[in-house]
């Protein structure tokens, strides 16, 4: 154990050392989940325990969050782990019939009666009651007995019994019955309020299932397997609508950071080629021995960029985020041209120059010529169209980036197009959002194109994408 951590532990009274160890275990779990919590921040988390009420769970949560996470992107992983390492106390209320029944070892709960009681609790907005009902739902509806006689709990079984969309309709109907007249604004406000409470119920169900799994299989094992990764490490293929929205808001701050680092690297770059004339002139002062070689100043270049994007199916999310990042970093390139395709290709640069990015992507779907026959990916035909219309614009200063999974639906590859582009361009890269182990399986033809690329790069998440863009801009 680090000496500084040992000193901090020594400051606390012996009776709370269990809590201190739990905090240290929690910080270790954060690191394993990809949250960049430094050792000094872990020490801060231990020190703050002397200044918070350990029985106030929300105070403890926010104090630990303030000391251990630096980005809102890591809050999801933090909350998941906090629920595991610092679960809410289970104190059944004497006036709670469901909790009392569980405490007394009663039989199974009637589903209809349970739903009516759940509606009452959500209508009241009592967070503690909603939490208790979530635990009861897991106990009554989520259990599955395994072959070994053990019991496991599953969210899908709970959500099948507690139909949240139907529950929302019942809540709105119940609230409307208490009013003489309901305006659209009132209904919208009620909907937002009830959706938030139902989401809290769903999250508590997830937390309860993880807590029960931790009791059975071990806290550390469950923590490492069930924690959501930070947003920048979530696969593009697995982004939820909420995560897509959050990632869009993260692109522009990321682009500003990349642009700042790029400018610094260009200013601090190493000198260029040896300046023979100045080196010889300097050597005259040392009898002709070139002790101090002189170099020509390096001229930082801004590459021309041609981005060719497969925008079909699930690859479309990856292409949209890449285009957004590239166009936000547009000042780092001397020229940016964007081309999109499904089974044929079109130049969409003008849309991104004329409209805000969201509007440009909507217009791209409606106005660009991206479908030629059946709307299934056809890399061969799309590359052939690119060669016929735009290949002459690829100069020796150009960097060409192809975005796609290389799944060609068993059609002609026309790999000679990339061979010719590689001959014309400064460099050619292929970014593939599929995991490496799936390349060249089924209808994937990545290797057919890869031999004409300087590099084929696995780019499954925003972190990998940012790392690649930073590399090609310096």
Secondary structure in CASP SS format (residue, H / E / C, confidence):
PFRMAT SS
TARGET T0000
AUTHOR 0000-0000-0000
METHOD secondary structure of the structure
MODEL  1
X C 1.00
X C 1.00
X H 1.00
X H 1.00
X H 1.00
X H 1.00
X H 1.00
X H 1.00
X H 1.00
X H 1.00
X H 1.00
X C 1.00
X C 1.00
X H 1.00
X H 1.00
X H 1.00
X H 1.00
X H 1.00
X H 1.00
X H 1.00
X H 1.00
X H 1.00
X H 1.00
X H 1.00
X H 1.00
X H 1.00
X H 1.00
X H 1.00
X H 1.00
X H 1.00
X H 1.00
X H 1.00
X C 1.00
X C 1.00
X C 1.00
X C 1.00
X C 1.00
X C 1.00
X H 1.00
X H 1.00
X H 1.00
X H 1.00
X H 1.00
X H 1.00
X H 1.00
X H 1.00
X H 1.00
X H 1.00
X H 1.00
X H 1.00
X H 1.00
X C 1.00
X C 1.00
X C 1.00
X C 1.00
X C 1.00
X H 1.00
X H 1.00
X H 1.00
X H 1.00
X H 1.00
X H 1.00
X H 1.00
X H 1.00
X H 1.00
X H 1.00
X H 1.00
X H 1.00
X C 1.00
X C 1.00
X C 1.00
X H 1.00
X H 1.00
X H 1.00
X H 1.00
X H 1.00
X H 1.00
X H 1.00
X H 1.00
X H 1.00
X H 1.00
X H 1.00
X H 1.00
X H 1.00
X H 1.00
X C 1.00
X C 1.00
X C 1.00
X C 1.00
X C 1.00
X C 1.00
X C 1.00
X C 1.00
X C 1.00
X C 1.00
X C 1.00
X H 1.00
X H 1.00
X H 1.00
X H 1.00
X H 1.00
X H 1.00
X H 1.00
X C 1.00
X C 1.00
X C 1.00
X C 1.00
X C 1.00
X C 1.00
X C 1.00
X H 1.00
X H 1.00
X H 1.00
X H 1.00
X H 1.00
X H 1.00
X H 1.00
X H 1.00
X H 1.00
X H 1.00
X H 1.00
X H 1.00
X H 1.00
X H 1.00
X C 1.00
X C 1.00
X H 1.00
X H 1.00
X H 1.00
X H 1.00
X H 1.00
X H 1.00
X H 1.00
X H 1.00
X H 1.00
X H 1.00
X H 1.00
X H 1.00
X H 1.00
X H 1.00
X H 1.00
X C 1.00
X E 1.00
X E 1.00
X E 1.00
X C 1.00
X C 1.00
X C 1.00
X C 1.00
X C 1.00
X E 1.00
X E 1.00
X E 1.00
X C 1.00
X H 1.00
X H 1.00
X H 1.00
X H 1.00
X H 1.00
X H 1.00
X H 1.00
X C 1.00
X C 1.00
X H 1.00
X H 1.00
X H 1.00
X H 1.00
X H 1.00
X H 1.00
X H 1.00
X H 1.00
X H 1.00
X H 1.00
X H 1.00
X H 1.00
X H 1.00
X H 1.00
X C 1.00
X C 1.00
X C 1.00
X C 1.00
X C 1.00
X C 1.00
X H 1.00
X H 1.00
X H 1.00
X H 1.00
X H 1.00
X H 1.00
X H 1.00
X H 1.00
X H 1.00
X H 1.00
X H 1.00
X H 1.00
X H 1.00
X H 1.00
X H 1.00
X H 1.00
X H 1.00
X H 1.00
X H 1.00
X H 1.00
X H 1.00
X H 1.00
X H 1.00
X H 1.00
X H 1.00
X H 1.00
X H 1.00
X H 1.00
X H 1.00
X H 1.00
X H 1.00
X H 1.00
X H 1.00
X H 1.00
X C 1.00
X H 1.00
X H 1.00
X H 1.00
X H 1.00
X H 1.00
X H 1.00
X H 1.00
X H 1.00
X C 1.00
X C 1.00
X C 1.00
X C 1.00
X H 1.00
X H 1.00
X H 1.00
X C 1.00
X C 1.00
X H 1.00
X H 1.00
X H 1.00
X C 1.00
X C 1.00
X H 1.00
X H 1.00
X H 1.00
X H 1.00
X H 1.00
X H 1.00
X H 1.00
X H 1.00
X H 1.00
X H 1.00
X H 1.00
X H 1.00
X H 1.00
X H 1.00
X H 1.00
X H 1.00
X H 1.00
X H 1.00
X H 1.00
X H 1.00
X H 1.00
X H 1.00
X H 1.00
X H 1.00
X H 1.00
X H 1.00
X H 1.00
X C 1.00
X C 1.00
X C 1.00
X C 1.00
X C 1.00
X C 1.00
X E 1.00
X C 1.00
X H 1.00
X H 1.00
X H 1.00
X H 1.00
X H 1.00
X H 1.00
X H 1.00
X H 1.00
X H 1.00
X H 1.00
X H 1.00
X C 1.00
X C 1.00
X C 1.00
X C 1.00
X C 1.00
X C 1.00
X C 1.00
X C 1.00
X E 1.00
X C 1.00
X C 1.00
X C 1.00
X C 1.00
X C 1.00
X C 1.00
X C 1.00
X C 1.00
X E 1.00
X E 1.00
X E 1.00
X E 1.00
X E 1.00
X E 1.00
X E 1.00
X C 1.00
X C 1.00
X C 1.00
X C 1.00
X H 1.00
X H 1.00
X H 1.00
X H 1.00
X H 1.00
X H 1.00
X H 1.00
X H 1.00
X H 1.00
X H 1.00
X H 1.00
X H 1.00
X H 1.00
X H 1.00
X C 1.00
X H 1.00
X H 1.00
X H 1.00
X C 1.00
X C 1.00
X E 1.00
X E 1.00
X E 1.00
X E 1.00
X E 1.00
X E 1.00
X E 1.00
X C 1.00
X C 1.00
X C 1.00
X E 1.00
X E 1.00
X E 1.00
X C 1.00
X H 1.00
X H 1.00
X H 1.00
X H 1.00
X H 1.00
X H 1.00
X C 1.00
X C 1.00
X H 1.00
X H 1.00
X H 1.00
X H 1.00
X H 1.00
X H 1.00
X H 1.00
X H 1.00
X H 1.00
X H 1.00
X H 1.00
X C 1.00
X C 1.00
X C 1.00
X C 1.00
X C 1.00
X C 1.00
X C 1.00
X C 1.00
X C 1.00
X C 1.00
X C 1.00
X H 1.00
X H 1.00
X H 1.00
X H 1.00
X H 1.00
X H 1.00
X H 1.00
X H 1.00
X H 1.00
X H 1.00
X H 1.00
X H 1.00
X H 1.00
X H 1.00
X H 1.00
X C 1.00
X C 1.00
X C 1.00
X C 1.00
X E 1.00
X E 1.00
X E 1.00
X E 1.00
X E 1.00
X E 1.00
X C 1.00
X C 1.00
X C 1.00
X E 1.00
X C 1.00
X C 1.00
X C 1.00
X C 1.00
X C 1.00
X C 1.00
X C 1.00
X C 1.00
X H 1.00
X H 1.00
X H 1.00
X H 1.00
X H 1.00
X H 1.00
X H 1.00
X H 1.00
X H 1.00
X C 1.00
X C 1.00
X E 1.00
X E 1.00
X E 1.00
X E 1.00
X E 1.00
X E 1.00
X C 1.00
X C 1.00
X C 1.00
X H 1.00
X H 1.00
X H 1.00
X C 1.00
X C 1.00
X C 1.00
X C 1.00
X C 1.00
X E 1.00
X C 1.00
X H 1.00
X H 1.00
X H 1.00
X H 1.00
X H 1.00
X C 1.00
X C 1.00
X C 1.00
X C 1.00
X E 1.00
X E 1.00
X E 1.00
X E 1.00
X C 1.00
X C 1.00
X C 1.00
X H 1.00
X H 1.00
X H 1.00
X H 1.00
X H 1.00
X H 1.00
X H 1.00
X H 1.00
X H 1.00
X H 1.00
X H 1.00
X C 1.00
X C 1.00
END
